[in-house]
Every structure is written in C-alpha cells, then in structure tokens.
Amino acid sequence: MEPIADNFKKVVAESIERLLGRTSDRRGLAAADVSVRVQLALGKYLFRENAEPQPAEIKLFIDELRADDLCLVIACEKGDEAAWEFLVAKFDGTVKSAARNISNSSEEADDLASSIWAELYGLRQDAQGNKKSKLAYYSGRGSLAGWLRAVVSQLAIDQFRKQSKFVQVEEGREFENLANEASESSNNHHVVSHTDNPEELLGRKLSARDVSAALRAAMESLEAEDRMVLKLYYFDGQKLKDIAEIFGFHEATASRKLVRIQTEVRKAVERHLREKRGWSETEVRRHLTETASRLDVSVERLMGLLLFAAAVQGLLL
C-alpha cells in the first residue's frame, strides 16, 4: 500500500472520524483500526483512477463508504465473536438465497453456503500464521449483501471448475477461432475463412499459441477485483450499472474501469509478445490488425472478443 501523501492526511483523518461517527455501532473500533482499510480503498479506486484528486473528492469518497458494514467486517477480522455472530445472523439468509439460485439442489446450496462462511471466517493461514479471510477484500464501497452475493457466485464457479469434467478449450486453438466463437455468442456472425493455404494456417496456429499464452499471463497479472469485473461483464453478461451496484460506484466509474482494464490487458499482451515471445512491434500490431480485419471488427472490439473467449476458457474465473 502506497502511503497517503502529507497534504491528504488531514482530510483522510477527518473523514475517517466522520465515518465512525456515522455508525450505529462502531464495535469498539478506533480510527487506526479502519484507517488501513480506507487507505487501501482510496489507493485501489480513487487514486488509481485519478492520481491527484481534490480534497473534496477524497472526502466524498470516504463519506460514501458503508460505515456500519465496514466496521462490522473489520471487527470480525479482529476476532470479535459478537460481531461474527451478528454477521451470520444478519446475512445468512442472503448467502443461502444466493446459493440456492445457482445450485441444482438444496443439498448443494447448503454445502455452498457452509463453504462461504468457512471462507469468510478464515480457516486457512498465510506463511506468517495469520488467518486468511475473504472479508479482507470488502472495501465498504458497495453493500455488504451485494458483495456477499458476488462471493457466493465466485466460489460456486471455483468449485465447478474443480469438480466438473468439462474439457476446457485447448490453449493451442487458433486465435481467430476463439474470437469467432465469442463473436457468434454475441450474435456477430462474421465467419472466419479456412480456405487459406497450409503455410498461412500453420503460421496463424503458432501465433495463436503465443497470443493465448500472452493473454493468460495478462489475466494472471490483474488484481482479483479487475478479473471479477471482466468476468461479470464478459462471462455473466452483467450490465455496467449492475457491476457498479455490486462494487458500490457510479456507472460512469464502472465504464472507465472497464476501459482501463481492457487497455491494461492489451498492453500486457503486446508486451508479453515482444519480451517473452520475441515478436517485433510490427508483428504485434500487424497480427492484431489483420485478425480484426478478418473478423470485420475494430482492434478495440477484438480485445473485447478476446476477453470473452478468455472467460469461456476459464481464464477470468
């Protein structure tokens, strides 16, 4: 976490005091107890989108955090058993409802809900012996109920991937085929021709493997939340306004975030192809441009199709 600049420390401290003043139950927390979480949220959302925000923007950002939900989560992380019992009592219905909506039976739903609470409580430990809990990812920006529903969905997908015998799309499949599958799934029926000569097809196949590896590396470099945004948008078909509601920011912010992530993925793919696969700058741009041309889409649209294909392969999950 980058330290807060001196010229922002006062407004951050004052805003945190107001946040604690807004709670119906601060659960014995002091400003220092919530400061780290608030600063992490500022760095991830506000400062990442705007390197030099105005003090008024920082104040507004913190004032919009869900004070009660955030304090409840932090108290649970600190081992407050009363807070944990309150969390379970208040949100068990939310978790079970979300589990039922994506399970095939009541037994599966119960197992999924139990797994969620185990993940939230933190049964695993890191190398230093500290308890690892998914509660650490809650920033206070959106409602805790909405965030919990997203966690249920993510865990269900994780379990499905571990248990299912579904065969993933082969990594070596041609790059343009992946994009074409995504295109057809999005009701875009531009069909890629396969009448090219064998030399060209082999070249594309080898290029496809390089691009697939680059895309996987780019996905792995993203933060968990950015991967979740892409998954919700490209795999689950969520609208930007719905994504914004889940994470607790405005639809315009969700749009900017999606564009930023797409740009980061494209740059990471291009960088990987140059540095790890030995492609020249010309080869990188020519391959993307020619593939987009065959699909009759823009390079920007092509990146969207790539991300959709990545979701189909499970790279975003």
Phi and psi in degrees as a GROMACS rama.xvg file:
@    title "Ramachandran Plot"
@    xaxis  label "Phi"
@    yaxis  label "Psi"
@TYPE xy
-72.9437  136.883  GLU-2
-67.248  148.052  PRO-3
-72.0178  131.44  ILE-4
-60.3526  149.116  ALA-5
-55.6407  -37.2231  ASP-6
-72.2004  -8.54969  ASN-7
-106.38  -12.7614  PHE-8
-60.5752  -39.0994  LYS-9
-65.539  -47.2014  LYS-10
-66.8305  -33.7239  VAL-11
-67.003  -46.1508  VAL-12
-62.0252  -44.4696  ALA-13
-64.5087  -38.511  GLU-14
-68.7179  -36.3569  SER-15
-66.2739  -38.1601  ILE-16
-63.0864  -39.5317  GLU-17
-66.0416  -38.1  ARG-18
-59.5182  -46.6313  LEU-19
-65.2647  -32.6995  LEU-20
-69.897  -21.2139  GLY-21
-84.1418  -13.336  ARG-22
-74.6501  146.958  THR-23
-80.0554  -22.3565  SER-24
-153.056  105.428  ASP-25
-79.4575  -2.06589  ARG-26
55.2636  36.8221  ARG-27
72.2116  12.5299  GLY-28
-82.3078  142.692  LEU-29
-100.063  169.987  ALA-30
-56.971  -38.5001  ALA-31
-62.9894  -29.6995  ALA-32
-67.9233  -30.5492  ASP-33
-104.589  -10.9655  VAL-34
-60.7229  -43.9705  SER-35
-60.9633  -45.4739  VAL-36
-64.1416  -41.965  ARG-37
-64.786  -42.257  VAL-38
-66.0332  -36.4485  GLN-39
-62.0122  -42.7327  LEU-40
-64.7927  -40.675  ALA-41
-60.5859  -44.8867  LEU-42
-66.6849  -37.7759  GLY-43
-75.9489  -36.0482  LYS-44
-105.745  -62.387  TYR-45
-73.4172  -53.5678  LEU-46
-70.7939  -25.9788  PHE-47
-72.5619  -35.0689  ARG-48
-85.6556  -23.9126  GLU-49
-145.555  102.04  ASN-50
-62.0366  -28.288  ALA-51
-131.598  71.9203  GLU-52
-71.282  158.568  PRO-53
-78.3797  151.937  GLN-54
-53.2692  -35.9381  PRO-55
-63.827  -32.9086  ALA-56
-70.2428  -38.9593  GLU-57
-64.1446  -44.8294  ILE-58
-58.9339  -46.6432  LYS-59
-63.3249  -41.543  LEU-60
-57.7428  -50.5987  PHE-61
-69.8793  -35.7866  ILE-62
-64.6505  -22.9957  ASP-63
-90.4076  -5.07331  GLU-64
-67.2105  147.541  LEU-65
-78.0837  94.5641  ARG-66
-59.9162  -50.1743  ALA-67
-63.7898  -45.4862  ASP-68
-63.2945  -42.5341  ASP-69
-65.6073  -44.8768  LEU-70
-64.4143  -37.5298  CYS-71
-61.5503  -46.8743  LEU-72
-64.1195  -45.4581  VAL-73
-63.8969  -39.5791  ILE-74
-62.903  -39.6165  ALA-75
-62.7661  -42.0018  CYS-76
-63.7718  -30.3697  GLU-77
-82.4501  1.99942  LYS-78
90.6636  17.9219  GLY-79
-76.0332  103.585  ASP-80
-64.9156  -35.5137  GLU-81
-63.4505  -40.4499  ALA-82
-64.3444  -40.8802  ALA-83
-63.274  -44.1264  TRP-84
-62.4047  -38.218  GLU-85
-64.9842  -43.1338  PHE-86
-58.9571  -48.0431  LEU-87
-64.9258  -45.1628  VAL-88
-62.3461  -40.3015  ALA-89
-77.4431  -35.5946  LYS-90
-114.286  4.10031  PHE-91
-61.6895  -38.7269  ASP-92
-63.2298  -39.0805  GLY-93
-63.439  -46.784  THR-94
-64.0435  -45.0838  VAL-95
-66.6082  -38.422  LYS-96
-63.3271  -44.1952  SER-97
-64.1097  -38.6162  ALA-98
-66.1777  -40.5973  ALA-99
-63.8699  -35.1366  ARG-100
-66.9925  -21.2375  ASN-101
-122.108  15.0865  ILE-102
-113.151  156.249  SER-103
-87.2185  -15.0676  ASN-104
-152.234  165.54  SER-105
-66.2507  -33.2308  SER-106
-64.6198  -43.3731  GLU-107
-63.2969  -40.1199  GLU-108
-63.8309  -42.0085  ALA-109
-64.4369  -41.6865  ASP-110
-64.2177  -40.9966  ASP-111
-65.3998  -44.3037  LEU-112
-61.703  -41.4144  ALA-113
-63.6457  -39.295  SER-114
-63.6258  -38.2621  SER-115
-60.7235  -48.1116  ILE-116
-65.4621  -33.6301  TRP-117
-65.5531  -41.7188  ALA-118
-64.7223  -38.8102  GLU-119
-72.9344  -35.8737  LEU-120
-69.692  -36.6926  TYR-121
94.0709  76.1127  GLY-122
-85.0763  -18.6886  LEU-123
-95.6972  162.367  ARG-124
-128.221  152.281  GLN-125
-84.9745  -173.993  ASP-126
-63.3546  -25.0197  ALA-127
-90.2097  1.87973  GLN-128
86.5614  6.66219  GLY-129
-81.7288  141.956  ASN-130
-67.074  132.324  LYS-131
-100.275  116.633  LYS-132
-128.769  141.999  SER-133
-66.7152  -14.5239  LYS-134
-60.1139  -22.4053  LEU-135
-63.3959  -17.7656  ALA-136
-91.2477  -5.92439  TYR-137
-81.1919  124.373  TYR-138
-99.8029  -14.9732  SER-139
91.6336  -1.38701  GLY-140
-74.6056  -43.4898  ARG-141
-106.793  176.555  GLY-142
-66.8551  146.836  SER-143
-65.0468  -35.3886  LEU-144
-62.0821  -45.6927  ALA-145
-63.9269  -39.7825  GLY-146
-64.2019  -40.5599  TRP-147
-64.2361  -37.897  LEU-148
-62.6858  -38.9147  ARG-149
-65.2467  -38.7445  ALA-150
-63.7246  -41.6094  VAL-151
-59.3447  -46.1707  VAL-152
-60.6967  -44.3989  SER-153
-64.4789  -43.532  GLN-154
-66.047  -37.2446  LEU-155
-61.8239  -41.0497  ALA-156
-65.925  -42.7581  ILE-157
-59.3506  -43.6072  ASP-158
-67.9141  -38.645  GLN-159
-61.8527  -41.7937  PHE-160
-65.4303  -33.6872  ARG-161
-74.5822  -34.8242  LYS-162
-97.0445  -27.0399  GLN-163
-73.4492  150.609  SER-164
-97.5012  10.4199  LYS-165
-58.1093  128.2  PHE-166
-84.5521  120.977  VAL-167
-68.7063  154.998  GLN-168
-59.4856  133.218  VAL-169
-61.5596  138.428  GLU-170
-62.1912  -29.9529  GLU-171
-83.4978  -0.0333411  GLY-172
-58.8309  145.965  ARG-173
-57.5847  139.18  GLU-174
-55.0176  -45.6378  PHE-175
-70.889  -25.2705  GLU-176
-67.3122  -41.6262  ASN-177
-59.4992  -47.9664  LEU-178
-62.6354  -37.4285  ALA-179
-67.0599  -40.0871  ASN-180
-58.8051  -46.0879  GLU-181
-62.2018  -39.9199  ALA-182
-62.526  -44.7325  SER-183
-66.6076  -36.8302  GLU-184
-64.8678  -23.7923  SER-185
-99.0348  19.6427  SER-186
63.3824  31.5772  ASN-187
-112.463  107.209  ASN-188
-102.562  38.0461  HIS-189
-79.7387  113.538  HIS-190
-93.3881  133.799  VAL-191
-77.0518  134.131  VAL-192
-78.3228  141.565  SER-193
-118.884  29.5393  HIS-194
-96.2377  7.12805  THR-195
-66.183  163.339  ASP-196
-73.2407  160.148  ASN-197
-57.9198  -36.5606  PRO-198
-62.1616  -42.759  GLU-199
-66.4857  -40.6162  GLU-200
-63.5662  -41.2086  LEU-201
-64.2281  -42.5238  LEU-202
-60.125  -41.6928  GLY-203
-67.1195  -37.8653  ARG-204
-63.6502  -43.711  LYS-205
-64.8921  -40.5591  LEU-206
-63.0513  -38.8333  SER-207
-60.3587  -39.6762  ALA-208
-65.3528  -40.8114  ARG-209
-63.4821  -45.085  ASP-210
-66.9005  -38.6876  VAL-211
-61.6514  -43.2478  SER-212
-64.8313  -39.8334  ALA-213
-65.6338  -40.0551  ALA-214
-65.9954  -40.8108  LEU-215
-62.2475  -43.3135  ARG-216
-63.2443  -39.5738  ALA-217
-63.7636  -41.5004  ALA-218
-64.4931  -40.8448  MET-219
-67.8116  -23.346  GLU-220
-82.2558  -12.5104  SER-221
-75.9778  152.85  LEU-222
-69.7665  155.556  GLU-223
-56.259  -40.372  ALA-224
-67.0755  -38.4313  GLU-225
-64.2783  -39.5021  ASP-226
-64.3124  -36.9724  ARG-227
-65.2389  -40.2698  MET-228
-60.1832  -45.873  VAL-229
-63.566  -42.3172  LEU-230
-61.2197  -46.53  LYS-231
-61.7225  -38.5526  LEU-232
-78.7313  -48.1144  TYR-233
-91.1703  -31.8694  TYR-234
-96.8298  -45.8009  PHE-235
-87.5577  -11.6321  ASP-236
72.0883  23.1202  GLY-237
-72.5798  143.959  GLN-238
-78.9813  158.888  LYS-239
-59.5882  -37.3629  LEU-240
-65.6216  -32.5262  LYS-241
-72.278  -39.5436  ASP-242
-63.7689  -41.8063  ILE-243
-60.1604  -39.9967  ALA-244
-66.6409  -39.257  GLU-245
-61.8943  -42.9985  ILE-246
-94.7747  -6.2429  PHE-247
81.8468  33.6309  GLY-248
-133.925  172.731  PHE-249
-71.4917  156.982  HIS-250
-59.9903  -37.1305  GLU-251
-62.2844  -37.7279  ALA-252
-66.7425  -39.2519  THR-253
-62.0468  -39.6728  ALA-254
-64.1835  -45.6677  SER-255
-63.475  -39.1083  ARG-256
-63.5495  -42.971  LYS-257
-63.1925  -43.25  LEU-258
-62.5104  -42.3999  VAL-259
-61.4855  -44.5973  ARG-260
-64.3456  -43.9512  ILE-261
-58.2389  -42.7051  GLN-262
-64.4424  -42.9562  THR-263
-62.8576  -40.8036  GLU-264
-64.0041  -46.0487  VAL-265
-60.8036  -46.7464  ARG-266
-62.6701  -39.7065  LYS-267
-65.6508  -40.3868  ALA-268
-62.519  -47.8203  VAL-269
-61.8512  -42.1997  GLU-270
-64.3105  -41.5424  ARG-271
-63.896  -42.3976  HIS-272
-63.1768  -36.4541  LEU-273
-75.0766  -48.7748  ARG-274
-85.0219  -33.8777  GLU-275
-102.043  -26.6376  LYS-276
-110.117  -4.91132  ARG-277
77.2862  16.2607  GLY-278
-73.2924  147.9  TRP-279
-83.4395  163.991  SER-280
-57.5533  -40.753  GLU-281
-64.2575  -42.8663  THR-282
-63.1921  -40.5661  GLU-283
-60.2074  -53.4043  VAL-284
-68.6779  -36.8261  ARG-285
-66.3255  -41.5508  ARG-286
-62.9488  -47.2855  HIS-287
-63.9036  -42.7476  LEU-288
-66.7764  -44.0195  THR-289
-65.8287  -40.1122  GLU-290
-65.1589  -43.371  THR-291
-61.0583  -38.8082  ALA-292
-65.0539  -41.5216  SER-293
-63.603  -32.0112  ARG-294
-86.9677  -6.00217  LEU-295
60.0645  44.9492  ASP-296
-133.644  168.159  VAL-297
-79.1887  163.798  SER-298
-61.9048  -37.1144  VAL-299
-62.2404  -43.8037  GLU-300
-66.039  -36.4144  ARG-301
-59.1746  -41.2067  LEU-302
-62.6042  -36.4136  MET-303
-64.2336  -41.716  GLY-304
-65.2867  -37.9495  LEU-305
-59.9944  -43.6875  LEU-306
-67.2202  -36.5296  LEU-307
-63.4208  -44.4722  PHE-308
-61.8947  -37.606  ALA-309
-62.0221  -38.5583  ALA-310
-65.5365  -40.6326  ALA-311
-60.6102  -37.865  VAL-312
-78.516  -10.5569  GLN-313
92.9836  8.17619  GLY-314
-71.2005  -21.6447  LEU-315
-94.5354  -4.59575  LEU-316
